[in-house]
Amino acid sequence: MIALVDIAGILTPLENVMKSILDFLHTSIGLSWPWSIVALTVLVRIALVPLAVRQIHSMQALQAHAPEMKEIQRKYKGDRQKLNEELMKFYRENNINPAASCLPLLAQFPIFIALYLTLKHGKETYTGSWLHVVPNIHDNVVSHWSGYVLLAIYAGSQIASTYFMGQTMDKTQRTIMMVLPLFFLTVIARFPTGLVLYWMTTNLWTVGQGLITRRLVPKRGDMSNLLSVPKRSSRTPPKETPQDGNGTAAAPKPQQPSQPRRVKKKGRTRR
């Protein structure tokens, strides 16, 4: 409880920012409170685009170097400390940041908590229905039958977003991350409907981002071919010339002059 109070105190400035943005979207633009939350989610995701780009680049690097990392894991699977040292060395040499794939999620966590506190402290302010289905966004999501529909959309969008953005995970880890949201439904069911609406919109944005990423990111085979092609630079040594038995460079063989092509003339038959 004390830790939660401390976090709430730390996130008070961010909570005030959330309130200001929601008030602006509702008062100045004229959106309802539920649609203001959706618009707030879109603004947050736009602000996180630079982190998303770094995430995509990290996925590209991890996919391209996956065979080499598997070889390191196979070579040092009996020595955990040596394995970690070699992997960190490999990351530094190839400019790979494995934590970059988690940056968007880590950046969203304080925003998620700040929005939860905003809806909790503004029950009398942030009210209203959404699409004439959700009766009130500050009530618990399961207080109405439509909340179960939102939970189903949330679970499906969470699994889909993990599917698209978890390409670098191994099969077991990826399966766990896709099944894990189903176990959190009992916890999420106690959240305000507006918070579930925020997270559902975030997942749908992530799915769209994953579809675009699949078109932009080269396939693993294509990237492996690109990395296997040696790039020539000023430091690249010239190609070795053939040498004779004395160790000196052999002179190039003279080209044989091409023989003129003889064309047979067909004789004419005379009567």
Secondary structure, 3 states (H helix, E strand, C coil): CHHHHHHHHHCHHHHHHHHHHHHHHHHHCCCCHHHHHHHHHHHHHHHCHHHHHHHHHHHHHHHHCHHHHHHHHHHCCCCHHHHHHHHHHHHHHCCCCHHHHHHHHHHHHHHHHHHHHHHHHCCCCCCCCECCCECCCCCEHHHCHHHHHHHHHHHHHHHHHHHHHCCCCCHHHHHHHHHHHHHCHHHHCCCEHHHHHHHHHHHHHHHHHHHHHHHHCCCHHHHHHHHHCCCCCCCCCCCCCCECCCCCECCCCCCCCCCCCCCCCCCCCCC
